[in-house]
Amino acid sequence: MNEKILILDFGSQYTQLIARRIRELNVYSEIVPYNKIPDLDDSYRGIILSGSPFSVTDEKALRTDLDKIIGQRPVLGVCYGAQYIAQHFGGKVERSQKREYGKAQLSRVFKQDAFLNDMPQESQVWMSHGDTIMELPEQFELLAGTESIDVAAFKAKEGVFEHPVYCIQFHPEVSHSLDGMTLLKNFVKDISGCHSEWTPASFVEHTVEELKEQIGDDHVLLGLSGGVDSTVAASLLHAAIGNQLICIFVDNGLLRKNEYEEVLHSYKDMGLNVVGVDAKEAFYKELEGESDPEGKRKIIGRVFIEVFEKKAHELEGEDRYIKWLGQGTIYPDVIESVSVHGPSVTIKSHHNVGGLPDILKLKIVEPLRMLFKDEVRKVGKELEVPGDILRRHPFPGPGLGIRIIGDITPEKVALLQEADAIYIDNLKKFGLYDDVWQAGTILLPVQSVGVMGDERTYERTVALRAVDSRDGMTAEWSRLPHDFLATVSSEIINNVKGINRVVYDISTKPPATIEWE
């Protein structure tokens, strides 16, 4: 991982997207808060300043030390980043009379420049800004404008700084900017001099060597969930240290139908050293009577820690001293933990093994902490993780516990497992499973009247949820075929005694979340 592009995050909703686009060029990118500039060693080839929801004209506008980066490496300012650079060097930036948001037509003014290579004379771009650059600083010159604004792209004049500085008012990372990838490629590869050497194969090779050196002869404990992240993390660790890795898979009684047995079987086929723990009764006992979503999450998290801790101590012996805790943390988790906005309002608490390191006195190893979800799948494929695991939809840590609205009982779990199995099986049967990012069934605390044969029923309702997304940060409800939905509804109502109504959730995220709790 010798070359990288540094991204200074000023809080834009698109910052992660910039990083993803650069990685699509097989160049590693790293996001840090705007005020946490690292020491620029030789691995940093270029720097990008992100957009922001803030205005550079505000007294409390986010500001960084540009002297640490301008002239030190090639720099690209995007939207807020462009406005901030313009203002810093004496340009004139003002609040717009009206916010420019949406598609615009970019027209070149400057004809020959490495940044504009392979760009057409006119190109559609995506704007999202409330400030406008009215006048450029004298050290800069215009590259392009749009029908609405004169200054849409500009650069530092030749020889002013030791390294080039480019600024754009639009967002090249968004798909609506039709030639955005061309601009990013020009900056990353031609101007910053990066090579396309960051691939899944190179990541695996580099990470396995790092893990061998980091862990040595120690043992590592890792909690498996059956999902993509923990499985790929386990596979990477296993490739590095073999049976020094001990995996624990806990059945919390809130898994999908037959999931505990099926996942254990698939892990053993992969050669992983896995210990299964059936802890259903412990979870059900502690969850009894609890209907608050946050309360349920905290109970599930606490009981998981208790079960995990007990098993970890049982596994230790004279010849096996566990020093490390492996986790499947991925890059979005890392980015959110160092958000430029500081601690955010809690939408929901995350269910992971947050309390374990302190209790077990273990050091943390997170082999996937710099990867996005789609990159985790690519690395998993490189490691020959079975396709049915890599294609698995995301599944929440608390499992069906947050898909049962209200209190949890074994009877409700069994009811939901049956309905959910019918839904997921039909998604696979109809060839729709891989087209959907995440799908699941929710048991509602709603009973309604129905008629079966000559009998009146008063039974429960389930909601089907399916979304299309890339990373779960935003999501659109999936347009599943009506005949498919009709089939699923009919099978659930006819085969799951206790359910007489099926509804389909057509809410997007935002404003709704993917999960209901």
C-alpha positions as CSV (number, residue, x, y, z in Angstrom):
1,M,0.0,0.0,0.0
2,N,2.7,2.4,-1.1
3,E,0.6,5.0,-2.9
4,K,-2.4,6.8,-1.6
5,I,-4.6,9.8,-2.1
6,L,-5.5,11.7,1.0
7,I,-9.1,13.1,1.3
8,L,-9.8,15.8,3.8
9,D,-13.4,15.5,5.0
10,F,-15.3,18.7,5.5
11,G,-18.5,16.8,6.2
12,S,-19.9,16.3,2.7
13,Q,-22.4,13.4,2.2
14,Y,-20.4,12.5,-0.9
15,T,-16.9,12.2,0.8
16,Q,-17.1,8.4,1.0
17,L,-18.1,8.4,-2.6
18,I,-14.9,10.2,-3.6
19,A,-12.9,7.5,-1.8
20,R,-14.8,4.8,-3.5
21,R,-14.3,6.3,-7.0
22,I,-10.6,6.6,-6.5
23,R,-10.4,3.0,-5.4
24,E,-12.2,2.0,-8.5
25,L,-9.1,3.2,-10.3
26,N,-7.2,0.7,-8.2
27,V,-5.5,3.4,-6.2
28,Y,-5.8,3.5,-2.4
29,S,-7.6,6.4,-0.8
30,E,-7.8,7.5,2.8
31,I,-10.3,9.8,4.5
32,V,-9.3,11.9,7.5
33,P,-11.1,14.9,9.2
34,Y,-10.3,18.3,7.7
35,N,-8.3,19.2,10.9
36,K,-6.3,16.0,11.3
37,I,-3.8,16.3,8.5
38,P,-1.2,13.5,8.9
39,D,2.5,13.8,8.3
40,L,2.9,13.7,4.5
41,D,5.3,10.9,3.9
42,D,6.2,9.6,0.4
43,S,3.1,7.4,0.2
44,Y,0.8,10.4,-0.1
45,R,0.7,11.4,-3.8
46,G,-2.2,13.8,-3.9
47,I,-4.7,15.5,-1.7
48,I,-8.5,16.2,-2.2
49,L,-10.5,18.6,-0.2
50,S,-14.1,17.4,0.0
51,G,-17.4,19.3,-0.2
52,S,-19.3,20.4,2.9
53,P,-22.8,21.3,4.1
54,F,-21.2,24.5,5.6
55,S,-20.6,27.9,4.0
56,V,-17.1,29.4,3.8
57,T,-18.7,32.7,4.6
58,D,-19.9,31.6,8.0
59,E,-17.9,32.7,11.1
60,K,-17.7,29.0,12.2
61,A,-16.8,27.6,8.8
62,L,-14.5,24.6,8.9
63,R,-11.0,25.6,8.2
64,T,-7.7,23.7,7.8
65,D,-4.1,24.7,7.5
66,L,-3.7,25.0,3.7
67,D,0.0,25.8,4.2
68,K,0.5,22.2,5.2
69,I,-0.8,20.9,1.8
70,I,-0.7,23.6,-0.9
71,G,2.6,23.2,-2.6
72,Q,3.4,20.0,-0.7
73,R,1.4,17.7,-3.0
74,P,-1.0,18.1,-6.0
75,V,-4.3,19.3,-4.6
76,L,-7.9,19.1,-5.8
77,G,-10.6,21.2,-4.1
78,V,-14.1,19.9,-4.6
79,C,-17.1,22.4,-4.1
80,Y,-16.5,23.7,-0.5
81,G,-12.8,22.8,-0.9
82,A,-12.7,24.9,-4.1
83,Q,-14.4,27.9,-2.4
84,Y,-12.2,27.6,0.6
85,I,-9.0,27.7,-1.5
86,A,-10.4,30.6,-3.5
87,Q,-11.2,32.6,-0.4
88,H,-7.9,31.8,1.4
89,F,-5.9,33.2,-1.5
90,G,-7.9,36.4,-1.7
91,G,-10.7,35.5,-4.1
92,K,-14.3,36.7,-3.6
93,V,-16.8,34.1,-2.5
94,E,-20.4,35.1,-1.7
95,R,-23.7,33.5,-0.8
96,S,-25.7,32.7,-3.9
97,Q,-29.0,34.5,-4.5
98,K,-30.3,31.0,-5.2
99,R,-28.9,27.6,-4.4
100,E,-27.5,25.8,-7.5
101,Y,-28.5,22.1,-7.2
102,G,-28.7,19.5,-9.9
103,K,-27.4,19.0,-13.4
104,A,-25.5,21.7,-15.2
105,Q,-23.6,22.0,-18.5
106,L,-19.8,22.5,-18.0
107,S,-18.1,24.5,-20.9
108,R,-14.4,24.5,-21.2
109,V,-12.6,27.9,-21.3
110,F,-9.0,26.7,-21.0
111,K,-8.3,24.4,-23.9
112,Q,-5.1,22.5,-23.1
113,D,-4.5,21.1,-19.6
114,A,-3.7,17.7,-18.1
115,F,-6.7,17.9,-15.8
116,L,-9.0,18.2,-18.8
117,N,-7.5,15.5,-20.9
118,D,-10.2,13.4,-22.8
119,M,-12.9,15.8,-21.6
120,P,-15.4,17.0,-24.3
121,Q,-15.9,20.7,-24.9
122,E,-19.1,20.5,-23.0
123,S,-20.0,18.0,-20.3
124,Q,-22.9,17.4,-17.8
125,V,-21.9,17.9,-14.2
126,W,-23.7,17.7,-10.8
127,M,-23.8,20.9,-8.7
128,S,-24.7,21.2,-5.1
129,H,-23.7,24.5,-3.5
130,G,-25.0,27.7,-1.9
131,D,-21.9,29.8,-2.3
132,T,-20.5,31.2,-5.6
133,I,-17.0,32.2,-6.5
134,M,-17.4,35.7,-7.8
135,E,-13.7,36.5,-8.4
136,L,-10.6,34.3,-8.7
137,P,-7.5,35.1,-6.7
138,E,-4.7,36.5,-8.9
139,Q,-2.6,33.3,-8.6
140,F,-5.3,31.3,-10.3
141,E,-6.8,31.1,-13.8
142,L,-10.2,29.9,-15.2
143,L,-10.7,26.4,-16.7
144,A,-14.5,26.2,-17.2
145,G,-17.8,27.7,-16.4
146,T,-21.5,26.7,-16.7
147,E,-24.6,28.5,-18.0
148,S,-25.3,29.7,-14.4
149,I,-21.9,30.4,-13.0
150,D,-18.7,31.8,-14.5
151,V,-16.3,30.0,-12.3
152,A,-16.9,26.2,-12.3
153,A,-13.3,25.0,-12.6
154,F,-10.0,26.7,-12.1
155,K,-6.3,26.1,-11.4
156,A,-3.2,27.7,-10.0
157,K,-1.1,29.4,-12.6
158,E,2.0,27.6,-13.8
159,G,4.9,28.1,-11.4
160,V,3.0,29.7,-8.5
161,F,3.2,26.6,-6.3
162,E,5.6,23.7,-6.4
163,H,2.8,21.3,-7.1
164,P,-0.5,21.8,-9.2
165,V,-3.7,23.0,-7.5
166,Y,-7.0,22.4,-9.2
167,C,-10.5,23.4,-8.0
168,I,-14.0,22.5,-9.2
169,Q,-17.3,23.8,-8.1
170,F,-19.2,20.5,-9.0
171,H,-19.0,16.9,-7.7
172,P,-17.2,14.6,-10.1
173,E,-17.7,11.6,-7.8
174,V,-21.5,11.6,-8.5
175,S,-22.7,9.5,-11.4
176,H,-24.7,12.5,-12.8
177,S,-21.3,14.1,-13.6
178,L,-20.9,12.1,-16.8
179,D,-17.2,12.7,-17.2
180,G,-16.4,12.8,-13.5
181,M,-14.3,9.7,-13.5
182,T,-12.2,11.1,-16.3
183,L,-11.4,14.1,-14.2
184,L,-10.6,12.0,-11.2
185,K,-8.4,9.7,-13.3
186,N,-6.5,12.7,-14.7
187,F,-5.9,14.1,-11.2
188,V,-5.0,10.8,-9.5
189,K,-3.0,9.1,-12.2
190,D,-1.6,11.8,-14.6
191,I,-1.2,14.7,-12.2
192,S,-0.5,12.9,-8.9
193,G,1.4,10.0,-10.6
194,C,-0.4,7.1,-9.0
195,H,-0.2,3.6,-10.5
196,S,-3.2,1.2,-10.5
197,E,-1.6,-1.3,-8.2
198,W,-4.1,-1.5,-5.3
199,T,-6.0,-4.7,-6.1
200,P,-7.7,-7.5,-4.1
201,A,-4.7,-9.7,-4.7
202,S,-2.2,-7.1,-3.6
203,F,-4.3,-6.3,-0.5
204,V,-4.4,-10.0,0.5
205,E,-0.7,-10.5,0.0
206,H,0.2,-7.3,1.9
207,T,-2.3,-7.9,4.8
208,V,-1.4,-11.6,5.3
209,E,2.3,-10.6,5.8
210,E,1.3,-7.7,8.1
211,L,-0.9,-10.1,10.2
212,K,1.9,-12.7,10.5
213,E,4.3,-10.0,11.8
214,Q,1.7,-8.4,14.1
215,I,0.4,-11.6,15.8
216,G,3.4,-13.9,15.7
217,D,2.7,-17.0,17.7
218,D,-0.2,-15.6,19.7
219,H,-3.8,-16.9,19.5
220,V,-6.7,-14.8,18.2
221,L,-10.3,-15.1,19.2
222,L,-13.0,-13.9,16.7
223,G,-16.8,-13.8,17.0
224,L,-18.4,-15.0,13.7
225,S,-21.8,-13.8,12.7
226,G,-22.3,-15.8,9.5
227,G,-22.1,-12.6,7.5
228,V,-19.6,-11.3,4.9
229,D,-17.4,-9.1,7.0
230,S,-16.7,-11.5,9.9
231,T,-16.2,-14.4,7.5
232,V,-13.7,-12.6,5.2
233,A,-11.9,-11.3,8.3
234,A,-11.7,-14.9,9.6
235,S,-10.4,-16.1,6.2
236,L,-7.7,-13.4,6.1
237,L,-6.6,-14.3,9.7
238,H,-6.7,-18.0,8.9
239,A,-4.5,-17.4,5.8
240,A,-2.0,-15.7,8.1
241,I,-1.9,-17.7,11.3
242,G,-3.9,-20.9,10.6
243,N,-5.2,-22.7,13.7
244,Q,-4.0,-20.0,16.0
245,L,-7.3,-18.4,15.1
246,I,-10.3,-19.6,17.2
247,C,-13.7,-18.6,16.0
248,I,-16.9,-18.5,18.2
249,F,-20.3,-18.6,16.6
250,V,-23.1,-17.9,19.0
251,D,-26.7,-18.9,18.5
252,N,-28.6,-16.1,20.1
253,G,-32.0,-17.6,19.2
254,L,-32.6,-14.7,16.8
255,L,-31.0,-16.1,13.7
256,R,-32.9,-17.1,10.5
257,K,-34.4,-20.6,10.2
258,N,-31.7,-23.3,10.3
259,E,-29.0,-20.7,10.1
260,Y,-27.0,-21.9,13.0
261,E,-26.5,-25.4,11.7
262,E,-26.0,-24.3,8.0
263,V,-23.4,-21.6,8.9
264,L,-21.5,-24.0,11.2
265,H,-21.4,-26.5,8.4
266,S,-20.1,-24.1,5.8
267,Y,-17.4,-22.8,8.1
268,K,-16.1,-26.3,8.8
269,D,-16.0,-26.8,5.0
270,M,-13.7,-23.7,4.8
271,G,-11.3,-25.3,7.3
272,L,-11.9,-22.7,10.0
273,N,-11.5,-23.7,13.7
274,V,-15.1,-22.8,14.8
275,V,-16.7,-23.4,18.2
276,G,-20.5,-23.2,18.2
277,V,-22.4,-22.0,21.3
278,D,-26.1,-22.6,21.7
279,A,-27.2,-19.7,24.0
280,K,-30.8,-19.3,22.9
281,E,-32.3,-19.7,26.3
282,A,-30.0,-17.2,27.9
283,F,-31.1,-14.5,25.4
284,Y,-34.8,-15.3,25.6
285,K,-34.7,-15.2,29.4
286,E,-33.1,-11.7,29.5
287,L,-35.3,-10.3,26.7
288,E,-38.5,-11.4,28.3
289,G,-41.0,-8.5,28.5
290,E,-38.6,-5.9,26.9
291,S,-40.2,-4.1,24.0
292,D,-38.1,-0.9,23.7
293,P,-35.9,-1.2,20.6
294,E,-32.8,0.3,22.3
295,G,-33.5,-1.8,25.4
296,K,-33.5,-4.9,23.3
297,R,-30.3,-4.0,21.5
298,K,-28.5,-3.4,24.8
299,I,-29.7,-6.7,26.3
300,I,-28.6,-8.6,23.2
301,G,-25.2,-6.9,23.3
302,R,-24.7,-7.5,27.0
303,V,-25.7,-11.2,26.9
304,F,-23.5,-11.7,23.8
305,I,-20.5,-10.3,25.8
306,E,-21.4,-12.5,28.8
307,V,-21.6,-15.7,26.6
308,F,-18.5,-14.8,24.6
309,E,-16.5,-14.0,27.7
310,K,-17.5,-17.3,29.4
311,K,-16.6,-19.3,26.3
312,A,-13.3,-17.5,25.8
313,H,-12.1,-18.4,29.3
314,E,-13.1,-22.0,28.8
315,L,-11.0,-22.1,25.6
316,E,-7.9,-20.8,27.3
317,G,-5.4,-23.4,28.6
318,E,-1.8,-23.8,29.6
319,D,-0.8,-24.3,25.9
320,R,-3.1,-21.7,24.5
321,Y,-3.1,-18.1,25.8
322,I,-5.4,-15.8,23.8
323,K,-4.0,-12.3,23.4
324,W,-6.0,-10.9,20.4
325,L,-9.6,-10.2,19.6
326,G,-10.4,-10.2,15.8
327,Q,-13.2,-8.0,14.5
328,G,-14.8,-7.5,11.1
329,T,-14.8,-3.7,11.4
330,I,-15.0,-2.1,7.9
331,Y,-14.1,1.4,6.7
332,P,-17.5,3.1,7.0
333,D,-17.4,2.2,10.7
334,V,-14.0,3.7,11.0
335,I,-15.0,6.9,9.2
336,E,-18.1,7.4,11.2
337,S,-16.2,7.0,14.5
338,V,-14.0,10.1,13.5
339,S,-16.8,12.1,11.9
340,V,-16.1,15.8,11.5
341,H,-19.4,16.5,13.2
342,G,-18.2,14.9,16.4
343,P,-20.4,12.5,18.3
344,S,-23.7,12.3,16.4
345,V,-27.2,11.9,17.7
346,T,-27.8,8.2,18.3
347,I,-30.2,6.7,15.8
348,K,-29.5,3.3,17.2
349,S,-26.7,1.7,19.2
350,H,-24.4,-0.6,17.2
351,H,-24.4,-4.3,18.2
352,N,-20.8,-5.5,18.2
353,V,-18.3,-6.7,20.7
354,G,-17.6,-3.3,22.0
355,G,-17.3,-4.3,25.7
356,L,-15.1,-7.4,25.1
357,P,-11.6,-5.9,24.8
358,D,-11.7,-4.3,28.3
359,I,-13.2,-7.4,29.9
360,L,-10.9,-9.9,28.3
361,K,-7.8,-7.6,28.3
362,L,-7.3,-8.4,24.6
363,K,-5.6,-6.4,21.9
364,I,-7.7,-5.7,18.8
365,V,-6.9,-6.8,15.2
366,E,-9.1,-5.6,12.4
367,P,-7.9,-6.8,9.0
368,L,-10.7,-5.2,7.1
369,R,-10.8,-1.8,8.7
370,M,-9.7,0.1,5.6
371,L,-12.2,-1.6,3.1
372,F,-15.6,-0.7,1.9
373,K,-18.3,-3.5,1.7
374,D,-17.9,-4.2,-2.0
375,E,-14.1,-4.4,-1.5
376,V,-14.6,-6.9,1.3
377,R,-16.5,-9.1,-1.2
378,K,-13.7,-8.8,-3.8
379,V,-11.1,-9.8,-1.2
380,G,-13.3,-12.7,-0.1
381,K,-13.5,-13.9,-3.7
382,E,-9.7,-13.7,-3.9
383,L,-9.5,-15.8,-0.7
384,E,-12.0,-18.3,-2.3
385,V,-14.7,-17.7,0.3
386,P,-17.8,-19.6,-1.0
387,G,-20.0,-17.5,-3.2
388,D,-23.2,-18.1,-1.2
389,I,-21.6,-16.4,1.8
390,L,-20.1,-13.5,-0.2
391,R,-23.5,-12.9,-1.7
392,R,-25.4,-12.9,1.6
393,H,-27.4,-9.9,2.3
394,P,-26.4,-7.8,5.4
395,F,-28.1,-9.0,8.5
396,P,-28.3,-6.9,11.7
397,G,-26.3,-7.9,14.7
398,P,-29.4,-8.2,17.0
399,G,-30.9,-10.4,14.2
400,L,-34.6,-11.0,14.3
401,G,-34.7,-9.2,17.7
402,I,-35.2,-5.9,15.9
403,R,-37.4,-7.4,13.2
404,I,-40.0,-8.4,15.8
405,I,-41.7,-5.1,16.8
406,G,-42.4,-5.2,20.5
407,D,-41.4,-7.9,23.0
408,I,-39.7,-11.1,21.9
409,T,-40.9,-14.6,22.6
410,P,-39.7,-17.9,21.2
411,E,-43.1,-18.3,19.6
412,K,-42.8,-15.0,17.8
413,V,-39.3,-15.9,16.7
414,A,-40.5,-19.2,15.2
415,L,-43.4,-17.5,13.4
416,L,-41.0,-14.9,11.9
417,Q,-38.4,-17.5,10.9
418,E,-41.0,-19.4,8.9
419,A,-42.3,-16.4,7.1
420,D,-38.8,-15.0,6.4
421,A,-37.6,-18.4,5.1
422,I,-40.5,-18.4,2.5
423,Y,-39.6,-14.8,1.5
424,I,-35.8,-15.4,1.1
425,D,-36.3,-18.9,-0.6
426,N,-38.6,-17.3,-3.2
427,L,-36.2,-14.5,-3.8
428,K,-33.6,-17.1,-4.7
429,K,-36.1,-19.3,-6.7
430,F,-37.2,-16.3,-8.8
431,G,-33.6,-15.2,-9.4
432,L,-34.1,-11.9,-7.5
433,Y,-31.8,-12.5,-4.4
434,D,-28.6,-11.1,-6.0
435,D,-30.5,-8.1,-7.5
436,V,-31.5,-6.9,-4.0
437,W,-29.0,-5.4,-1.5
438,Q,-30.9,-6.4,1.6
439,A,-34.2,-8.2,2.3
440,G,-36.0,-9.3,5.4
441,T,-39.4,-9.9,7.0
442,I,-40.7,-7.8,9.9
443,L,-43.3,-9.2,12.4
444,L,-45.7,-6.3,13.3
445,P,-47.6,-5.9,16.6
446,V,-50.8,-5.7,14.6
447,Q,-53.6,-8.2,14.3
448,S,-56.3,-7.9,11.7
449,V,-59.4,-9.7,10.6
450,G,-59.1,-12.3,7.8
451,V,-61.2,-15.1,6.4
452,M,-59.9,-18.7,5.8
453,G,-62.4,-21.0,4.4
454,D,-65.6,-20.3,6.3
455,E,-63.7,-19.2,9.4
456,R,-63.0,-15.7,10.6
457,T,-59.4,-15.2,11.7
458,Y,-57.7,-12.6,13.8
459,E,-54.0,-13.0,13.2
460,R,-50.7,-11.2,12.8
461,T,-49.3,-9.1,10.0
462,V,-45.8,-9.3,8.5
463,A,-44.1,-6.6,6.4
464,L,-41.7,-7.5,3.6
465,R,-38.7,-5.2,3.2
466,A,-36.3,-5.2,0.2
467,V,-33.9,-2.3,-0.7
468,D,-31.4,-1.5,-3.4
469,S,-28.2,0.2,-2.1
470,R,-24.5,0.2,-2.4
471,D,-23.4,0.6,1.2
472,G,-26.6,1.0,3.2
473,M,-26.1,4.8,3.8
474,T,-28.9,5.5,1.4
475,A,-31.4,3.0,0.0
476,E,-34.2,2.8,-2.5
477,W,-37.0,0.3,-2.1
478,S,-36.8,-2.6,-4.6
479,R,-39.3,-2.8,-7.4
480,L,-40.0,-6.5,-7.0
481,P,-42.4,-8.0,-9.5
482,H,-46.1,-8.2,-8.5
483,D,-46.4,-11.9,-9.3
484,F,-43.4,-12.6,-7.0
485,L,-45.0,-10.6,-4.2
486,A,-48.3,-12.4,-4.8
487,T,-46.6,-15.8,-4.6
488,V,-44.8,-14.9,-1.4
489,S,-47.9,-13.5,0.3
490,S,-49.9,-16.6,-0.6
491,E,-47.3,-19.0,0.6
492,I,-46.8,-17.2,3.9
493,I,-50.6,-16.9,4.6
494,N,-51.3,-20.5,3.6
495,N,-48.3,-22.1,5.4
496,V,-47.6,-20.0,8.5
497,K,-50.4,-20.4,11.0
498,G,-50.8,-17.2,12.9
499,I,-50.2,-14.8,10.0
500,N,-53.1,-13.7,7.8
501,R,-51.8,-10.5,6.2
502,V,-48.6,-9.5,4.2
503,V,-47.7,-5.9,3.3
504,Y,-44.7,-4.5,1.4
505,D,-42.6,-1.6,2.6
506,I,-42.0,1.1,-0.1
507,S,-40.1,3.6,2.1
508,T,-36.7,5.0,1.0
509,K,-33.7,5.7,3.2
510,P,-33.7,8.6,4.2
511,P,-36.2,9.4,5.6
512,A,-36.9,5.8,6.7
513,T,-34.2,3.4,7.9
514,I,-33.7,0.0,6.3
515,E,-34.6,-1.8,9.6
516,W,-37.7,-0.9,11.4
517,E,-36.1,-0.7,14.8
